[in-house]
Amino acid sequence: MVREINALGLETCATLGMLTEPQAQALKDAGLAYYNHNLDTAPEFYDTVIRTREYQDRLDTLEKVRKVGMKTCCGGIVGMGETREQRAGMLQVLANLPQHPESVPINQLVQVEGTPLHGTPKLDPLEFVRTIAAARLTMPKSMVRLSAGREDMSDEVQALCFLAGANSIFYGEKLLTTCNPAAERDQALFARLGLRPMPHVAESEHVHVDVTAVNSIENAA
């Protein structure tokens, strides 16, 4: 599948859970560009929300991905009931990896009725913006991506996120099992803010070079 997608001229990213070293090498050999494996939250809060694997398991998989030479896509989810200090702790772990992830998705919890976190007090929008700003300051050359949760964000909150340092979004009407803004809504938002998307080839060339000069979302001026 990776080879077929590459043949179309598209950039590839896969989310397949924990990997062995041979599995990571096989994906690299197939031409996979990015491997997504989020830390999800801070070590101190991890056991509150996840019991299927250990925090170290995630770090070990990231190490294997790096070892074979693939780029990493690694971030987390906020709004799960964690404290501000724990949000900062997640970013601290990411920023202190041997190499910053090329892609740092910041997800806001999408509450789904019937799931354990449904009813969790919602994160203040300005706290989310502060999280984006902290990610940009601590990982200055990574692509900080607005990910899940944008469906419930106003244009104004998203604009603040871009000003705070977000320079990428997840585009398309579906993210796994939850909704994402329609393409037309995102296009209208970009037009309203005077933003234009960078071609994916240019993004790949510039990741970890200087995203302060070349963003995946550039000013149209």
C-alpha positions as CSV (number, residue, x, y, z in Angstrom):
1,M,0.0,0.0,0.0
2,V,2.8,2.4,0.9
3,R,4.5,1.8,-2.4
4,E,1.3,2.3,-4.4
5,I,0.6,5.6,-2.6
6,N,4.1,6.8,-3.2
7,A,3.6,6.0,-6.9
8,L,0.8,8.6,-6.9
9,G,3.2,11.3,-5.8
10,L,1.6,11.5,-2.3
11,E,3.5,11.6,1.0
12,T,2.8,8.7,3.3
13,C,2.1,8.5,7.0
14,A,1.0,5.4,8.9
15,T,-0.4,4.7,12.3
16,L,0.1,1.0,13.1
17,G,0.8,0.9,16.9
18,M,3.9,-0.6,18.4
19,L,6.6,-1.9,16.1
20,T,9.5,-4.3,16.2
21,E,12.8,-3.3,14.5
22,P,12.2,-5.5,11.5
23,Q,8.7,-4.1,11.0
24,A,10.1,-0.5,11.2
25,Q,12.8,-1.4,8.6
26,A,10.2,-3.0,6.3
27,L,8.1,0.2,6.4
28,K,11.2,2.3,5.7
29,D,12.2,0.1,2.8
30,A,8.7,0.4,1.4
31,G,9.2,4.2,1.3
32,L,7.1,5.3,4.3
33,A,7.8,9.0,5.0
34,Y,6.2,9.5,8.5
35,Y,5.3,7.1,11.3
36,N,2.6,8.4,13.7
37,H,2.9,7.2,17.3
38,N,1.5,9.7,19.8
39,L,2.6,9.9,23.5
40,D,-1.0,11.0,24.1
41,T,-0.3,12.7,27.5
42,A,2.2,13.3,30.2
43,P,3.8,10.3,32.0
44,E,2.1,11.3,35.3
45,F,-1.4,11.2,33.7
46,Y,-0.9,8.3,31.4
47,D,-2.2,5.5,33.6
48,T,-5.4,7.5,34.2
49,V,-6.5,7.2,30.5
50,I,-4.5,4.2,29.0
51,R,-4.0,0.7,30.2
52,T,-3.2,-1.3,27.1
53,R,0.5,-0.5,27.0
54,E,3.2,1.3,29.0
55,Y,4.5,4.7,28.4
56,Q,7.9,3.3,27.8
57,D,6.5,1.1,25.0
58,R,5.6,4.2,23.1
59,L,9.1,5.7,23.6
60,D,10.7,2.4,22.4
61,T,8.6,2.4,19.2
62,L,9.7,6.0,18.5
63,E,13.3,5.0,19.0
64,K,12.9,2.1,16.5
65,V,11.4,4.4,13.9
66,R,14.2,6.9,14.3
67,K,16.8,4.2,14.1
68,V,15.7,3.2,10.6
69,G,15.6,6.8,9.4
70,M,11.9,7.5,9.2
71,K,10.4,10.8,10.2
72,T,8.1,10.8,13.3
73,C,4.7,12.2,13.8
74,C,4.2,12.4,17.6
75,G,2.0,14.6,19.8
76,G,-0.9,14.1,22.1
77,I,-4.4,14.8,23.3
78,V,-5.5,17.6,25.6
79,G,-8.7,18.2,27.4
80,M,-8.9,14.7,29.0
81,G,-8.9,16.1,32.6
82,E,-5.2,16.7,32.9
83,T,-3.7,19.7,34.6
84,R,-1.9,22.5,32.9
85,E,1.3,21.1,34.5
86,Q,0.6,17.8,32.9
87,R,0.0,19.3,29.5
88,A,3.4,21.0,29.9
89,G,4.9,17.7,31.0
90,M,3.8,16.0,27.7
91,L,5.4,18.8,25.7
92,Q,8.6,18.5,27.8
93,V,8.9,14.8,27.0
94,L,8.4,15.5,23.3
95,A,10.9,18.4,23.3
96,N,13.5,16.2,25.1
97,L,13.4,13.3,22.7
98,P,16.8,12.8,21.0
99,Q,15.4,14.6,18.0
100,H,12.2,16.7,17.9
101,P,9.3,15.0,16.0
102,E,9.0,16.5,12.5
103,S,5.3,16.5,13.0
104,V,3.6,17.4,16.3
105,P,-0.2,16.9,16.2
106,I,-2.1,18.5,19.1
107,N,-5.5,17.0,19.5
108,Q,-8.4,18.3,21.6
109,L,-10.5,15.6,23.0
110,V,-13.7,14.9,21.0
111,Q,-16.2,13.7,23.6
112,V,-18.3,10.8,22.4
113,E,-21.3,9.7,24.4
114,G,-20.9,6.4,26.1
115,T,-17.1,6.6,26.4
116,P,-15.3,7.0,29.7
117,L,-14.2,10.6,29.1
118,H,-17.6,11.8,28.0
119,G,-18.6,14.6,30.4
120,T,-15.1,15.7,31.2
121,P,-15.0,19.4,31.8
122,K,-14.0,21.1,28.5
123,L,-10.7,22.8,28.1
124,D,-10.8,26.5,28.0
125,P,-10.1,27.6,24.4
126,L,-7.3,29.9,25.5
127,E,-5.6,27.1,27.3
128,F,-5.6,25.2,24.0
129,V,-4.0,28.2,22.3
130,R,-1.4,28.4,25.1
131,T,-0.6,24.7,24.5
132,I,0.0,25.4,20.9
133,A,2.3,28.3,21.8
134,A,4.3,26.2,24.2
135,A,4.7,23.5,21.5
136,R,6.0,26.0,19.1
137,L,8.5,27.5,21.6
138,T,9.8,24.2,22.7
139,M,10.0,22.6,19.2
140,P,10.7,25.6,17.0
141,K,11.4,23.6,13.8
142,S,8.6,21.0,14.0
143,M,5.3,21.2,12.1
144,V,2.7,21.9,14.9
145,R,-0.5,20.5,13.6
146,L,-4.0,21.4,14.6
147,S,-5.6,17.9,14.7
148,A,-8.8,16.5,16.2
149,G,-11.3,18.8,17.8
150,R,-11.3,21.6,15.2
151,E,-14.9,20.8,14.3
152,D,-15.9,22.5,17.6
153,M,-13.5,25.4,17.4
154,S,-14.5,28.8,16.1
155,D,-12.6,30.5,13.3
156,E,-11.3,32.9,15.9
157,V,-9.8,30.2,18.1
158,Q,-8.2,28.6,15.1
159,A,-6.8,32.0,14.0
160,L,-5.3,32.4,17.5
161,C,-3.7,29.0,17.1
162,F,-2.1,30.0,13.8
163,L,-0.8,33.2,15.4
164,A,0.5,31.1,18.4
165,G,2.6,28.9,16.1
166,A,0.4,26.2,14.5
167,N,1.5,25.8,10.9
168,S,-0.5,22.8,9.7
169,I,-3.9,21.2,10.0
170,F,-5.4,17.8,9.4
171,Y,-7.5,18.3,6.3
172,G,-10.6,16.2,5.3
173,E,-14.0,15.5,6.6
174,K,-13.2,12.5,8.8
175,L,-10.5,11.7,11.4
176,L,-10.8,8.0,12.2
177,T,-14.2,7.9,13.9
178,T,-14.8,11.6,14.6
179,C,-15.8,14.5,12.3
180,N,-13.4,17.2,11.0
181,P,-14.4,20.5,9.3
182,A,-15.6,20.2,5.8
183,A,-13.1,21.1,3.1
184,E,-15.2,24.1,2.1
185,R,-15.1,25.4,5.6
186,D,-11.3,25.2,5.8
187,Q,-11.0,26.9,2.4
188,A,-13.2,29.7,3.6
189,L,-11.2,30.0,6.8
190,F,-7.9,30.2,4.9
191,A,-9.4,32.9,2.6
192,R,-10.7,34.9,5.5
193,L,-7.3,34.8,7.2
194,G,-5.3,35.3,4.1
195,L,-3.5,31.9,4.4
196,R,-2.4,29.5,1.6
197,P,-1.3,25.9,1.9
198,M,2.3,24.8,1.1
199,P,2.7,22.0,-1.4
200,H,3.5,18.7,0.5
201,V,6.8,18.4,-1.4
202,A,7.9,21.7,-0.1
203,E,6.9,20.8,3.5
204,S,8.9,17.6,3.3
205,E,12.0,19.5,2.1
206,H,11.7,22.1,4.8
207,V,10.8,20.2,7.9
208,H,13.6,20.8,10.5
209,V,15.2,23.4,8.3
210,D,13.4,26.6,9.3
211,V,9.7,26.6,9.7
212,T,9.8,30.1,11.0
213,A,10.6,31.1,7.4
214,V,8.7,28.5,5.5
215,N,5.4,27.4,7.1
216,S,3.0,24.8,5.8
217,I,0.5,27.6,6.0
218,E,2.0,30.8,4.8
219,N,0.8,34.4,4.8
220,A,-0.6,35.2,1.4
221,A,1.0,38.7,1.5
